[in-house]
Structure formats: C-alpha cells, structure tokens
Amino acid sequence: MASTVTVAAVSRNFAAYQDAAVREPVIITENGRPRMVLIAYEDYLRLSRRDRRVEATASLSDDDLAAVEKAEMESGRDHLNAELLTDKHAAD
C-alpha cells in the first residue's frame, strides 16, 4: 500500500517521508494530482531490471519477419506451438 502526500508536506519533513519510502512507495501530489513517487533504492533497482527494449514489428525486415514466423519452440514445449497456432488463427 502506498502513502499519498503533498509536495508541501514532503518539503517540510523530507526525512520522515524518506524513511517511509523504505517501507512503501510514497506518492507525492502537486495541485491535487500525482506528480512523482518516492521509492527505496532497492525497489528502483528491481524495477529497472524489468525494463525491456521493445521494437515495433514495422522496423523488422521481411527476412526477420519470415524467421519469426518459422520459429518453433524447443522440444518439450509443443503445447506452446499449439497455442501460437490457435492464437494466430483466432486473430484472422
């Protein structure tokens, strides 16, 4: 659960909210709207490791798209290939 406080409150007592952020995220509002979140450094590191690079399929060449289309899961994962085929035909 996160705490919600105003920028003014954080300004007046930063040390207390800094300590609170170690236990749970602190949502900081400005003019009644969420503006930022104060979190523990360990939480930041955990979240940043989840950051992934995403590319649009439009940026792939025809050869790359063909390779993706032909790709299959390793043996023992045939149930995933079946899911892929089901999903592909469901989208048509």
Secondary structure, DSSP 8 states (H G I E B T S, - for coil): --EEEEHHHHHH-HHHHHHHHHHS-EEEEETTEEEEEE--HHHHHHHHHT------GGGS-HHHHHHHHH----TT-HHHHHHHHHHHHHH-
